[in-house]
């Protein structure tokens, strides 16, 4: 599927904007990771990188290793077949294959620099990013054996996703049954990456993910709740009121891609609203930027970092608004895009050392100078720049 | 042991200051919890309380249930034998006995309002605060059976503390052996609370806790490291560089109490330094107040909330400086006390609804309006006010 062919409206000043995203991606962001992240001794990437690229911790976080393999493979496959990008992808893919997966298929959360296990989550996301890496890398080197591994791993993860006791999450008797937005949204995006044009083999899984995601979208309150009951019902207490605007916006464009592919207009409408509602509610009218967490009923969120401005919600919003605009041509989405683009480009990029800062306080001041940390790697920034470039 | 008798220097304006702490405790803080926290239907306390005391979540966090039982028992035992304070203690103690402990002695981290299990940590702190509650409540009602339970539970916790695999923390092969400051410091304080004047029965445990704590105190760098190797050696990476000034200050006064009790001057000197070094390094020269986390070598801490100003480090510092001053009579500690007292009283108390805010940003602006949350309850504020009052 060529996504652009399904997007009828062209953006104002499209060529210059396209060039801007390209240059930021290829000149300011990717070189930072090419220069500072490779571990040529043990393989894989250093992902804890200070402002100037200095390694401040050698542990390797598997979410980020997998995502970086995916990113370099994707750029090689779609932007430019640079051998150096393929080499970067190979460095990480080999490390992942050699060290990240246990015999039972569980994937560690973090490893030592030489690949010894450090931690394992009772979640399935390390597995998801391992699969995403293998799928795109398989295309890059045209070796179907990697795709076979990815699909076999996906079959296991799919089963686990429906019964998390298999990854060690044993619910206590007082816990109401609940489901998080993260699992169906990540799986839906993973299937897009894994299946490519063969998506019909995953048709039932796609429909199940969509159905699960839609339960989080409540039209009456115009909220996308992070955590709901099995039928979509609201849960009591602060967990049931938690909103994560960046997450909901990302889920919105994941869903929109499938709405377009499936030709489902009603789904496309919902996806547009998920982005608009979550952005409008999450935008800080006083200082600009998107809050990290909100409480749907206006209490203080319990997360200490709720009012911080993180790089990734801004990345997701930039692309989601551009996608909405290319799809609908409505001025309101262009305004949201421009507002996001401006605030983002004023606050996050580091013109001196490259890449972007990840963590700002509510006022938009940098609180953490590092470019790579336990949850920030070569992913959201280059993915957003690449996605925006691709649909322009 | 009467602590005050071991403190030779009297504070300037001592009577007025003593009255100030008393009034804050008895008029502004304790009434908030008396009015808003009791759950007369199911027992125990609501501990998620909004600015005005409204319950914003009904779950019951056991750290906070235990600490509140301890606090009301302590006030009843030492400040004033008000029957209403004993009733408050009983409400929580009965709930803890009825619901918080599993058959194997593990204590849940949180329960539903009617006492069903919600979560369990792979840590021993819920157990510690359960024990602390039972010990002080036993004195309040003069019923030794509660003390017997507390001491039996302590014997189990002591064993677990030396082998955390027994509470489910199975180390991975790449993990270097490490130990956190939290365990020996909490156990040392717990023994003070549990043993009272009978502390000789715990003499070997006390000495072991002290020995373990001292490994965290590195004179060469004037740092108290949160995480170290088994011999006190520095650990690599950001975990090995993590400083938590409030924690180290609290550990300092825990240690000072034992140095005084044991008559060990060299230990007293170390305890004084732990407080001074950690405070001087942790104080924000630009906006005032104590940072939550620091990196010992100046990197950005990975914790998103590192630059926030939390209520409890300020509570600990206020008491620790006052203790140092009463002990040594040095102007430098009085200056630290006054600086802490002023910043604290300007920023944390809520004169309208009572109690204190818990979470401020670096500038000292309130970021979370609630008075009670998953980790803030009826404990650090009233304990510090009571401790300061007691030594004046």
Interface residues (C-beta under 8 A of the other chain):
Chain A: X48 X50 X56 X57 X58 X59 X108 X111 X112 X115 X116 X117 X118 X119 X120 X172 X173 X174 X175 X236 X237 X238 X299 X300 X301 X302 X304 X305 X306 X307 X308 X359 X361 X362 X367 X368 X369 X370 X373 X374
Chain B: X48 X50 X56 X57 X58 X59 X108 X111 X112 X115 X116 X117 X118 X119 X120 X172 X173 X174 X175 X236 X237 X238 X299 X300 X301 X302 X304 X305 X306 X307 X308 X359 X361 X362 X367 X368 X369 X370 X373 X374
